[in-house]
Amino acid sequence: MDNILQNPVLQSLIQPLIITMVIIAVFPLVAGYIVLVERKVLADMQVRLGPMRVGPHGLLQPIADALKLMLKEDIIPSASDKSIFWLAPVISTFTGLTAFAVIPFSAQIRVSDVNIGLLVISALSSVGIMGIVLGGWASNSKYALMGALRSAAQLVSYEVALALALVAGVMSAGTLSMVQIVLHQRERGIWFAFDNFGLMFAPFMVYLIAATAETNRAPFDLPEAESELVAGFHTEYSGFRWALYMLAEYANIFVVSAVAVTLFWGGWLRPFPSISFLEVPLNIVFPVVLFAGSGLGCFPLARKLPDPLQAKVLVGVAVLLIGLGGLFLVPFINALVIDVFWFLIKVSVIIYIMIWFRGTFPRFRYDQLMDIGWKWLIPIGLIAIAVNAVVGMARLG
């Protein structure tokens, strides 16, 4: 299988096309289930149940939400700039999904490996904000315009801190290629978040905070603050166009999480990749226990469901999870998917941290938002670059 995946013709033509089609087809569903996980986690933090009506324990809620959004009336304000109003969510969605082109899910599974991959993602994230600004302006609404202006100011503030954190990571990697960044971490035997005797953890934290603000996530969600601006830049959007903005937001969340994992957490590498005796416990035992344990945990929940049909659906989910766990016992399949498994596990942890932020911290005032960006994150980022440069050169002798 490795020989097939490494065939030059397959890599240059067929494989990128297949991966692109899979991303475009699958990610909207993934985004829907990220929303479900977010609602469930926030409900658990607030001692609630979250969605429970559609499917067993709300498992089919994303499908119902998608159908509702596609069937809702598409309203365009009469005084809006209709062409820009139509184009704005397309820009945000296009840039969000295009960034997947340079993300390596494993050593072989990627659309493209370019030597400026990190720069491509930074450029696309900067262009993507135009969709928010244009959407707010074209709506001809004061609420939407104020949200768009807030978003532009927030981008300028936190893009600088984000870039400084990336520079610190690139200094350790010595390359902008997303694949080479991971390979250098494998050669060094250390994740860059813990490089330079742990000093690289500071730029990682700067990146995490700046990325949360960059994606308009709470507590930095000032562009769409419902207590002040109704819904901010997308106040006038409804139905499928609103869904495009939400798809773009969760695509950006996935992308910034993937960049954090690639640059600081070893990408697709398992924890402690240089320690050989952990190969079986981490690459075989852990995924089997994770999936099979989750599947076995569904059976007690199925017995408590009053609806027999929902109970059968949950039993089917349990069997599916146990089957997925069993696949990791097959050496051929394990070798094919284990890198993707570790990459997605790490991305899931970053996304969970962002959800945790939303359920923990209250929204900042706008002056506090600017203070954090300009008075704290940028100075910390500059100091982190200087300190890590000195320590890195000293370590190399």
C-alpha positions as CSV (number, residue, x, y, z in Angstrom):
1,M,0.0,0.0,0.0
2,D,2.9,2.4,0.8
3,N,4.2,1.8,-2.8
4,I,0.8,2.6,-4.2
5,L,0.4,5.8,-2.2
6,Q,3.9,6.9,-3.1
7,N,3.4,6.4,-6.9
8,P,4.3,9.8,-8.5
9,V,1.4,9.8,-11.0
10,L,-1.1,9.0,-8.2
11,Q,0.3,11.7,-5.9
12,S,0.4,14.4,-8.6
13,L,-3.0,13.8,-10.2
14,I,-5.5,11.3,-8.8
15,Q,-4.8,11.4,-5.1
16,P,-5.1,15.3,-4.7
17,L,-8.4,15.2,-6.7
18,I,-9.8,12.4,-4.5
19,I,-8.8,14.1,-1.3
20,T,-10.3,17.4,-2.4
21,M,-13.6,15.8,-3.3
22,V,-13.7,14.0,0.0
23,I,-13.0,17.2,2.0
24,I,-15.7,19.2,0.1
25,A,-18.2,16.4,0.5
26,V,-17.5,15.3,4.1
27,F,-16.5,18.5,5.9
28,P,-20.0,20.1,6.0
29,L,-21.2,17.0,7.9
30,V,-18.1,17.2,10.1
31,A,-18.9,20.8,10.9
32,G,-22.5,19.9,11.8
33,Y,-21.2,17.3,14.3
34,I,-18.7,19.7,15.7
35,V,-21.6,22.0,16.4
36,L,-23.4,19.1,18.1
37,V,-20.4,18.3,20.2
38,E,-20.1,22.0,21.1
39,R,-23.7,22.1,22.2
40,K,-23.4,18.9,24.2
41,V,-20.1,20.0,25.9
42,L,-21.6,23.4,26.8
43,A,-24.8,21.7,28.1
44,D,-22.7,19.4,30.3
45,M,-20.7,22.4,31.7
46,Q,-24.1,24.1,32.5
47,V,-25.6,20.8,34.0
48,R,-28.0,20.4,31.0
49,L,-28.6,17.6,28.5
50,G,-28.3,19.6,25.3
51,P,-30.0,18.3,22.1
52,M,-32.0,15.1,22.8
53,R,-35.0,15.0,20.5
54,V,-33.7,14.2,17.0
55,G,-32.3,10.7,17.1
56,P,-30.9,8.9,20.1
57,H,-29.3,11.5,22.4
58,G,-29.6,14.0,19.6
59,L,-27.2,12.2,17.2
60,L,-29.3,13.2,14.1
61,Q,-29.6,16.8,15.1
62,P,-27.0,18.1,12.6
63,I,-29.0,16.4,9.8
64,A,-32.2,18.2,10.9
65,D,-30.4,21.5,11.2
66,A,-29.0,21.1,7.6
67,L,-32.4,20.3,6.2
68,K,-33.9,23.3,8.0
69,L,-31.3,25.7,6.7
70,M,-31.7,24.5,3.1
71,L,-35.5,24.8,3.2
72,K,-35.7,28.2,4.9
73,E,-36.6,31.2,2.9
74,D,-33.6,33.1,1.5
75,I,-34.2,36.8,2.3
76,I,-32.2,39.6,0.7
77,P,-32.8,43.1,2.0
78,S,-34.3,45.4,-0.6
79,A,-31.8,48.2,0.1
80,S,-28.7,45.9,0.1
81,D,-26.0,45.7,-2.5
82,K,-27.3,42.4,-3.8
83,S,-24.3,41.2,-5.8
84,I,-21.9,41.7,-2.9
85,F,-24.5,40.4,-0.5
86,W,-24.5,37.2,-2.5
87,L,-20.7,37.0,-3.0
88,A,-19.6,37.7,0.6
89,P,-20.4,34.3,2.2
90,V,-18.9,32.6,-0.8
91,I,-15.6,34.4,-0.3
92,S,-15.5,33.3,3.4
93,T,-16.4,29.7,2.6
94,F,-14.0,29.4,-0.4
95,T,-11.0,30.7,1.5
96,G,-11.8,28.5,4.5
97,L,-12.0,25.3,2.5
98,T,-9.1,26.2,0.2
99,A,-6.8,26.3,3.2
100,F,-7.3,22.5,3.5
101,A,-5.1,22.1,0.4
102,V,-1.9,22.5,2.3
103,I,-2.8,20.6,5.5
104,P,-1.1,17.2,5.8
105,F,-3.4,14.7,7.4
106,S,-0.6,12.1,7.3
107,A,2.7,11.5,5.6
108,Q,0.9,10.5,2.4
109,I,-2.6,11.9,2.7
110,R,-2.6,15.6,1.7
111,V,-3.7,17.6,-1.3
112,S,-0.4,19.4,-1.9
113,D,2.9,20.0,-0.2
114,V,4.3,23.4,-1.1
115,N,7.4,25.0,0.4
116,I,5.3,28.0,1.6
117,G,2.4,26.1,3.0
118,L,2.2,28.1,6.2
119,L,2.3,31.3,4.3
120,V,-0.6,30.2,2.1
121,I,-2.8,29.5,5.1
122,S,-1.9,32.9,6.6
123,A,-2.7,34.7,3.3
124,L,-6.1,32.8,2.9
125,S,-7.1,33.6,6.5
126,S,-6.4,37.3,5.8
127,V,-8.4,37.3,2.6
128,G,-11.3,35.4,4.2
129,I,-12.0,38.3,6.5
130,M,-13.1,40.2,3.4
131,G,-16.2,38.0,3.3
132,I,-17.2,39.3,6.7
133,V,-16.4,42.9,5.9
134,L,-18.3,42.8,2.6
135,G,-21.2,41.0,4.1
136,G,-21.6,43.6,6.8
137,W,-21.3,46.5,4.4
138,A,-23.6,45.1,1.7
139,S,-26.4,44.4,4.2
140,N,-27.1,48.1,4.5
141,S,-27.7,47.6,8.3
142,K,-26.0,49.5,11.1
143,Y,-25.7,46.3,13.2
144,A,-24.1,44.4,10.4
145,L,-21.8,47.3,9.5
146,M,-20.6,47.7,13.1
147,G,-19.9,43.9,13.3
148,A,-17.9,44.1,10.1
149,L,-15.8,47.1,11.3
150,R,-15.2,45.3,14.6
151,S,-14.1,42.2,12.7
152,A,-11.6,44.3,10.6
153,A,-10.1,45.9,13.6
154,Q,-9.9,42.6,15.4
155,L,-8.1,41.0,12.5
156,V,-5.5,43.7,12.4
157,S,-4.9,43.4,16.2
158,Y,-4.6,39.6,16.4
159,E,-3.1,38.8,13.0
160,V,0.2,40.4,14.2
161,A,0.3,38.3,17.4
162,L,-0.6,35.2,15.4
163,A,2.2,35.9,12.9
164,L,4.8,36.4,15.7
165,A,3.8,33.0,17.2
166,L,4.2,31.4,13.8
167,V,7.6,33.0,13.3
168,A,8.8,31.4,16.6
169,G,7.6,28.0,15.4
170,V,9.2,28.4,12.0
171,M,12.5,29.3,13.6
172,S,12.5,25.9,15.2
173,A,11.4,24.1,12.0
174,G,13.6,26.1,9.5
175,T,10.9,25.7,6.8
176,L,7.4,26.9,5.8
177,S,6.4,23.5,4.4
178,M,3.8,21.9,6.6
179,V,5.1,18.4,5.8
180,Q,8.7,19.3,6.5
181,I,7.7,20.9,9.8
182,V,6.4,17.6,11.0
183,L,9.4,15.6,9.6
184,H,11.8,17.9,11.5
185,Q,9.9,17.3,14.7
186,R,10.3,13.5,14.1
187,E,14.0,14.0,13.5
188,R,14.4,16.0,16.6
189,G,12.3,13.6,18.7
190,I,10.3,16.5,20.3
191,W,7.2,18.5,19.6
192,F,8.1,22.1,19.0
193,A,5.7,23.2,21.8
194,F,8.2,21.8,24.2
195,D,11.4,22.8,22.3
196,N,14.1,25.0,23.7
197,F,13.7,23.6,27.2
198,G,9.9,24.4,27.2
199,L,10.3,28.1,26.2
200,M,8.4,27.4,22.9
201,F,5.2,26.9,25.0
202,A,4.9,30.6,25.3
203,P,4.5,31.2,21.5
204,F,2.1,28.2,21.4
205,M,-0.2,29.9,23.9
206,V,0.1,33.2,22.1
207,Y,-1.0,31.4,18.9
208,L,-3.9,29.6,20.6
209,I,-5.3,32.9,22.0
210,A,-4.8,34.8,18.8
211,A,-6.3,32.0,16.7
212,T,-9.4,32.0,19.0
213,A,-9.8,35.7,18.4
214,E,-9.0,35.3,14.7
215,T,-11.9,32.9,14.3
216,N,-14.3,35.2,16.2
217,R,-14.8,32.6,19.0
218,A,-15.9,33.5,22.5
219,P,-14.7,35.4,24.5
220,F,-13.5,37.3,21.4
221,D,-16.8,37.1,19.5
222,L,-17.3,40.9,19.4
223,P,-18.1,41.0,15.6
224,E,-21.3,39.0,16.3
225,A,-22.1,40.0,19.9
226,E,-25.8,39.2,20.1
227,S,-26.3,41.3,23.3
228,E,-25.1,44.4,21.4
229,L,-25.5,43.8,17.6
230,V,-28.3,41.3,17.3
231,A,-26.1,38.9,15.3
232,G,-23.4,41.3,14.1
233,F,-22.1,41.0,10.5
234,H,-24.6,38.3,9.5
235,T,-27.7,39.9,11.0
236,E,-29.5,40.1,7.6
237,Y,-28.4,36.7,6.4
238,S,-30.8,33.7,6.6
239,G,-31.1,30.1,5.3
240,F,-28.3,28.7,3.1
241,R,-26.3,31.9,3.0
242,W,-26.1,32.0,6.8
243,A,-25.1,28.4,6.7
244,L,-22.2,29.2,4.5
245,Y,-20.9,31.7,7.1
246,M,-21.2,29.0,9.8
247,L,-19.4,26.5,7.5
248,A,-16.6,29.0,6.9
249,E,-16.3,29.7,10.7
250,Y,-15.9,26.0,11.5
251,A,-13.6,25.4,8.6
252,N,-11.4,28.2,10.0
253,I,-11.6,26.6,13.4
254,F,-10.4,23.3,12.0
255,V,-7.6,25.0,10.0
256,V,-6.2,27.0,12.8
257,S,-6.3,23.9,15.0
258,A,-4.6,21.9,12.3
259,V,-1.8,24.5,12.0
260,A,-1.3,24.4,15.8
261,V,-1.1,20.6,15.7
262,T,1.3,20.6,12.8
263,L,3.6,23.4,14.0
264,F,3.6,22.7,17.7
265,W,2.2,19.2,18.4
266,G,4.0,17.0,15.9
267,G,1.3,16.8,13.3
268,W,0.4,13.2,12.5
269,L,3.1,11.8,14.8
270,R,2.0,9.8,17.9
271,P,3.2,11.0,21.3
272,F,6.9,10.1,21.9
273,P,7.5,8.9,18.3
274,S,11.1,8.2,19.0
275,I,10.3,5.6,21.8
276,S,9.8,2.3,20.0
277,F,8.3,0.3,22.9
278,L,5.3,2.7,22.9
279,E,4.4,1.7,19.3
280,V,1.9,-1.1,20.3
281,P,0.3,0.7,23.3
282,L,-0.3,3.9,21.5
283,N,-0.8,2.8,17.9
284,I,-2.9,-0.3,18.6
285,V,-4.2,-0.6,22.1
286,F,-5.2,3.1,22.6
287,P,-7.4,3.4,19.4
288,V,-9.0,0.0,20.0
289,V,-9.8,0.9,23.6
290,L,-11.1,4.3,22.6
291,F,-13.5,3.1,19.8
292,A,-14.5,-0.2,21.4
293,G,-14.9,1.4,24.8
294,S,-17.1,4.1,23.3
295,G,-19.2,1.5,21.5
296,L,-19.7,-0.6,24.7
297,G,-20.7,2.5,26.6
298,C,-23.6,3.0,24.1
299,F,-25.3,-0.3,25.1
300,P,-26.4,0.9,28.6
301,L,-27.6,4.2,27.1
302,A,-29.6,2.2,24.5
303,R,-31.4,0.2,27.2
304,K,-32.6,3.4,28.9
305,L,-34.2,4.8,25.7
306,P,-38.0,4.6,25.7
307,D,-38.3,4.6,21.9
308,P,-37.4,1.1,20.5
309,L,-36.3,2.7,17.1
310,Q,-33.9,5.1,18.7
311,A,-32.5,2.3,20.9
312,K,-31.8,0.2,17.7
313,V,-30.1,3.2,16.1
314,L,-27.9,3.6,19.1
315,V,-27.1,-0.1,19.1
316,G,-26.1,0.3,15.4
317,V,-23.8,3.2,16.4
318,A,-22.3,1.0,19.1
319,V,-21.6,-1.9,16.7
320,L,-20.1,0.6,14.2
321,L,-17.7,2.0,16.8
322,I,-16.7,-1.5,18.0
323,G,-16.1,-2.4,14.3
324,L,-13.9,0.7,13.8
325,G,-11.9,-0.3,16.9
326,G,-11.4,-3.8,15.5
327,L,-10.0,-2.4,12.2
328,F,-7.0,-1.0,14.1
329,L,-6.0,-4.7,14.9
330,V,-5.5,-5.3,11.2
331,P,-1.9,-4.3,10.4
332,F,-2.5,-3.2,6.9
333,I,-5.4,-0.9,7.9
334,N,-3.6,0.3,11.0
335,A,-0.6,1.4,9.0
336,L,-2.9,3.2,6.6
337,V,-5.0,5.2,9.1
338,I,-3.0,5.5,12.3
339,D,-1.4,8.8,11.3
340,V,-4.7,10.3,10.4
341,F,-6.1,9.1,13.7
342,W,-3.5,10.9,15.7
343,F,-3.8,14.0,13.6
344,L,-7.5,14.2,14.2
345,I,-7.3,13.4,17.9
346,K,-4.9,16.3,18.4
347,V,-7.1,18.6,16.3
348,S,-10.1,17.5,18.4
349,V,-8.3,18.5,21.6
350,I,-7.6,22.0,20.3
351,I,-11.3,22.4,19.2
352,Y,-12.4,21.1,22.6
353,I,-10.2,23.8,24.3
354,M,-11.9,26.5,22.2
355,I,-15.3,25.1,23.3
356,W,-14.0,25.1,26.8
357,F,-13.1,28.8,26.4
358,R,-16.6,29.6,25.3
359,G,-18.2,27.9,28.2
360,T,-15.8,29.4,30.8
361,F,-14.9,33.1,30.0
362,P,-17.4,36.0,29.6
363,R,-17.2,38.1,26.5
364,F,-14.5,40.9,26.7
365,R,-15.4,44.5,26.3
366,Y,-14.0,46.0,23.1
367,D,-11.3,48.0,24.9
368,Q,-10.2,44.9,26.7
369,L,-10.1,43.0,23.4
370,M,-7.7,45.7,22.0
371,D,-5.6,45.8,25.2
372,I,-5.0,42.0,25.1
373,G,-3.9,42.1,21.5
374,W,-1.7,45.2,21.5
375,K,-0.4,45.4,25.1
376,W,0.0,41.7,26.0
377,L,0.1,39.3,23.1
378,I,2.3,41.3,20.7
379,P,5.0,42.1,23.3
380,I,4.9,38.5,24.6
381,G,5.3,37.3,21.0
382,L,8.3,39.6,20.3
383,I,10.0,38.5,23.6
384,A,9.3,34.9,22.8
385,I,11.0,35.2,19.4
386,A,14.1,36.9,20.9
387,V,14.4,34.4,23.8
388,N,13.9,31.3,21.6
389,A,16.3,32.6,19.0
390,V,19.0,33.1,21.6
391,V,18.3,29.8,23.4
392,G,18.1,27.9,20.0
393,M,21.4,29.2,18.8
394,A,23.0,28.4,22.2
395,R,21.6,24.9,22.0
396,L,23.0,24.3,18.6
397,G,26.4,25.5,19.8
